[in-house]
Amino acid sequence: MSQNFFTEQHIELSNGKITGFGSIWNTPTFASGYVTILTDAGLILATGDDAASFLHNQFSNDVEHLNAEIARRGAYCTAKGRMLASLLYWKTEDGITLQLSKELQSAIQKRLSMFILRAKAKLTDVSDQAICFGIGGAKANASLDKYFPTLPALNNAKMSNEFGTLIRFHEDDQSPRYQWICPIARASAVWLELKANLQATNTDDWYLAEIEAGVPHITGRTQEKFVPQMINFELIGGVNFRKGCYPGQEIVARSQYLGKLKRRMALAEIAGSDLIEGTEVFNETDSEQARGLVVNVANIDAHRSLALIEMTLADQEQGGIHYGSPDGPIVTLLPLPYEITDITR
């Protein structure tokens, strides 16, 4: 059904993302108000009496005490504590909705289903039943209050009604950002109205804002590469160290409590475009050993990209980092919007 929406609205897609509008990120137009569609977002609906308890035992964050006013992030890990997926999930009248990269959705749903066993839980692919709008800027609130009279006031706060689910995200230059998961039956009318009030832009502009906010997303190229703390996942609310067991929990806890973490995620600008997540970065003084890995990256323009890079803390302090090879495009580190702290102390 969602493909019909894109065809009817004459929306140009390339590699699963909107590309036909031109980037406006970090411009006055962007700050004024924008809308895009997160075409690469997959959705799974978990239903049944045991859905919450089942998912609680699978993810790094609490699910059993999830209420209708918040959305949470969680990691789905291997037994070795390596992230298979980064998830956003929330509760509605229908059940618990999980959002993750669409390229991972089918495999993750299949893997989770293998462990349901006798639990009263069912996982259903509902990706085609909704359109995920990304909305931000100064005009965002005025464009939304017709549909959501009371807007979520805090980061990760949400509300749901007949128009879908609205989640507030980390702010961009003091302007609110929202994701609206809109039922497909209402999406065409909503898209036309949002476009009339806000500037339509490419999907990557949303991810530039996510990168700038220091929010990582696991993709096919970065599966099983990171323990959650290596990409600051606990710092954005993705790990609960007081909850019960889940796959990889022992490794994740050991990484937190037994010694200082030596690898972390940094925000950076790279002197190049059309770069790829999962690419190694190197110190210019050492051609033999990679010092880190690109977590997420998006074009700023034809010559620059913004990226989240997992790397050693020592190399972050030393500098001299290059993308792809010791003499590749130079990596300039930027300050993250949050502190690197031990949240368990």
N, C-alpha and C positions, 0 to 999 in steps of 0.2 A: 504493500500500500504506500509506503514512503517514497518509493521510486516514482509512482504516479504523481506525487506532490511535486517532486523536483522537475519532472517533465512539464507539468501544467504551469509551473511558475517560471519556466525557462531559466532554471538555475544551472550554471555551468559548474561541473565537478571535474577535478583532476586528482587522481590517486586518492579518491574518497573524501576530498575536501573542496569547499567552495573557493574558487580562484578567480572568478570573473569580474570582481568589483575593484580591485586595486587596493593596496594597503593604505590605511589612514592612521595606523598605530602611532601614538606619541605626537599627534598633531592637534591643533585646536578643534578640528572636526571630531576627532576621536573623543576628546575631553567633553565636547558638547553632548554627544550621545550617539551610540552605535548599536547595531544588531547584526548578528551572524547566526549561522546554524552549525551545530556541532555534529557534522555528518558522520564522524568516526566514533560516535558514542554508541556502545551496545548496552542493551537493557535486559535484565533477567528478573522475572517476578517469582518470589518465593512465597508459597501459600501452604496452609495446613497447620494443624494444632502445634506441631513440633518445629515449625520453620525457624522461629527465633532461636530456640535452644540448639538446633542443628547448626545454624550458621555461627552461633556464639562459639561453638567448639571448633570452628574452622578458621576464624579470622583473628587478627591481632588486636581487635578492638571489641568493646562490648556491643552485643546485639540484644541480649535478653532484656535490658533495661532501656532500650530505645523507645522514645516517646514520639508523639505526632508533631512536635514542635522543632525537632532538630534533624539534621543529616550528619552522618559520621563518615570518616574515612577509615579504611582498614586495609591491611595487607593480607593476601593469601599466599602462604609460604610453603616451600618444600620442607621435608623433615630436617634439612640442613639449614633452615632459616632463610633461604634465598627466596626473594619475592617472585611469585608467578604472575601476580597481578596487583595493581593498586585499585582500590574500589571506593566508590562513594555509595552510601546506602541510606535509605529512609523508609519510614513507615507510612502507609496509607490505609484506607478502608479495605483495599484489595489484598494487602499483604505487605511484604518487604521488597522494595525494588533495589536491585543492585545495578550500578552503572560502572562500566569499565571499557577499555579499548575494544572496539568492534572486532578487530582482527583476532583478539584473544577470546571473545565471548563464547564461541561454540566449544572450544577446547576446555575452557574453565567450567562451563556448565556441565559438560560431560564428566569431567574429573570430579566435581562436587557431587554429581548424581551417583557416582560409584560408591560414595560413602553414606548415602542416605539409609540404606539397608531397611530396617524396620521402622524407622522414624516416619511419623505422619507429616511428610513434607513433599512438596512438588516444585520443580524448577521449570519455568516456561520462558522461552525466548519471546520478548515483547518489543523487540527493537523496532519493528515495523508499525507498532501501534501508537507511536508518539514521535513528535519532532522536538528536538532539544535546541532551544534558542539560547544564545549567549547575548546578554544585554548589559550595557554599562554607560557611564557618562552622566553628566549633569541632568539631562532630560529623562533619564531612565525611570525615576520614580513617577513622574507625571504620565509617562507612557504606559505604566503598569497599573495605576490605581483604579482604572475602570474595571479591571478584571480581578484585582486583589486589593480591596479597599484598605486592608491593614497589611502593610508590607513587613517582611521580616526585618528586624532592626539590628541584629547581631550577625557576625560571621557564622555560617553553618546553620543559622536559623532557617526554618522553612514553614510554608503553609500550603495546604492542598484544598482545592474545591473542584467544582465541575469544569473549571478551565485548566486543571492539571495541577502540577506541583511547582512552586517557586522557591528557590534556594538562594540565599545571599552568600556571596563569596568574599574572599579577601579583597579589600578595596584597592582601587587603582588611582593613585594621586588624589586621595580623599573623596573620589566619586564612587558610589556603590557599583558593584557588579552582581548580576543575577544570572542564574540558569533557570529557564522555564521549560519544563517537560510538559509539552502541550499535546493533548489527544489529537490524533491525526484528523479526525472529523472537523476540528476547529482550526487546524493549522493554517489553511490557505487564507481565511479571513483575517486571522491574527497577523500573519506575515505581511499582508498588504497594509494593515493598519500600522504595524510597527515601522515598516519602511517609509510610511508617510510622515512619521514623526522623528525617526532616527535615521542615521546614515547606514545603509547596508554595507557590509565589508566582508573580507575573506575570513575563513575559519582560522587561519594562522594568526590574525590579529588578536583573537581570544587567547590563543596559546602564548603569544608574546606577553600578554598580561599575566597569564598563569606563571610563566617563567620568571617574569619580573617579581611576582609575589613569592617565588621560591617554592612553588607547588609542583612536585614531580609526578609524572605519569609513566607507568611501565608499559612498554610496547613489545612487539615480537622480537625486536632486536636487543632488548635489554632484559628479557626474562631470565631469572636465575642468576643474575649478575650481582645483586645487592642484598645484603641484610638491611632491614628497614632503616636503621640508624645511619648507614652509609649515605643515604640520600635524605637525611634529616626528617624522616617520616614521622618520628615521634614528636618532633617539634611543631608539626602542623596538626597534631591531634590524631595521628594514625595508629598509635600503639598505647594500649592500656596495660601497664606492668602489674596491675593488681588483679586482673581477671584470671580465669582458669586456663587450663592447657589448650593448645591449638598446635597444629603442625609447625615445627620449628621453634616453639616457644622457649625451649631450654637454651637453644643457641642465641636467640634474640636477647633473653635475660642475661646470659653469660657475657654477651658483648657489652651490655649496659653496666653490669656490676663488677666485673673482674678486669679492672684496668681501664685506662683512658683510651677512647676510640682514636685511632690513628688516621682514619679516612673519613672525609665528610664531603658534602655537596657544596659547591660554590656557584655563584652567579658570575657569568662572564660574557663579554662581547668578543666575537671572533671575526677576524678580518677576512671574510669570505662568505659566500652565499650558497644555497642549495646543498647544505651540509647534512650529515646523516647521524641520527642517534645511534649509540653503540660503537662509534668510532673511538679509537684510543687517542689519548693525548700524551705528549712526551716533553721531557725537560731538554732544552737545547744542549745541555752538557752531557747527555747520555742517550746514545742511539740504540741501545740494546733493550732497555726495559721501559715499557709503558708506565706512566705515572697515574693514569686514571682513565675514565670512560665518559663520553658524552651521554647524559641521561635524556635530555630533551633539547631540541634546537629548532629555531624558526627564523626565517629571513626578516631582517629589519628593512633592508633594501637590496639592491643588486650587488652591494659590496660588503655588507655587514650582516652578522647574525647575532642573535641573543641566545644564550645557552645555559643550561644547568649541567655542571660537570662534577662527577664524583672523582676525588683525587686525594692524595696524601696531604695531610695538614702541613707537613714539612715543605712540600712543593708549593703549596698555597702561599706560604710565608716567603719562600725564596723567589718565586716568579720564574720567568723565562720559559713559559709553557707554550707549546705549539700543537695545533690540531693535526692529527694524522701521521706526523713524522717530526723528527727534531728540527727540521727546517720548513715545516708546513706553516699555514696561516697562524699568525700570532694570536695568543689568547690573553686578553686583558681582563683581570679579575675586577669585579664590582662588589660593593657591599650588599649583603643580603638584607631584606627588610625585617629580619628577626635575629635575635642573638642565638649563638650556639651555646646552649647551656645544658646542664644535667637536670632533666625534669624530675628525676627521682630523688633529688635532694632538696 
